[in-house]
Amino acid sequence: MFVPDINFLTLNDLPGILRINAGLSWSWPEEVIRSDLSQDSNSELSYIGAFATNPSMEAPLLGYAVLGREKRLGVLMALLVDKHFQRRGIGSQLLLAVSDCAVYLNMKRLILRVRKSNVAAIALYSAMSFTSERVRQGYYSNGEDAIVMSAKLPLISGVRS
């Protein structure tokens, strides 16, 4: 397993976020992310990043997650890992960091929506104690269904290193 440094993201990390988002069919607009990360933002979102510990690496931001809040629920708004660093445990480490942050904010459960076709993500979430709650028909802009999953906090990792 690759062991990155986990930290909150700042506006200085915007280029890394945009680099990770570049290969996606859809991502939040740069202006929205910039606003969320600005110091004077009233955003209820927490951006958490996984950083390379080796300073010689070209891309220090390896992945990031976004935690939102709805009452006493945490909402995993995004979880992305650089395509060159996937399948190395970074996603599970980011999920555990999101869990820690949500527990600190006194949240009791974490919910997320995942594309029905994203088998790898569904397997990761299931290994981290998430269970399927329901299907949201046609949730995504291309008409694809979303599976709504949730887990009691703190998360319990079933992912092997």
CORWO-V172138 format. One record per run of one state. SS is the DSSP state (A for helix, B for strand, O for the rest). FROM is the first residue (numbers start at 0). TO is the last residue. If there is no record, write none. Layout:
ss:SS from:FROM to:TO
ss:SS from:FROM to:TO
This chain:
ss:O from:0 to:3
ss:B from:4 to:7
ss:O from:8 to:9
ss:A from:10 to:20
ss:O from:21 to:28
ss:A from:29 to:36
ss:O from:37 to:44
ss:B from:45 to:50
ss:O from:51 to:59
ss:B from:60 to:69
ss:O from:70 to:71
ss:B from:72 to:80
ss:O from:81 to:81
ss:A from:82 to:84
ss:O from:85 to:88
ss:A from:89 to:103
ss:O from:104 to:107
ss:B from:108 to:114
ss:O from:115 to:117
ss:A from:118 to:126
ss:O from:127 to:129
ss:B from:130 to:135
ss:O from:136 to:144
ss:B from:145 to:151
ss:O from:152 to:160
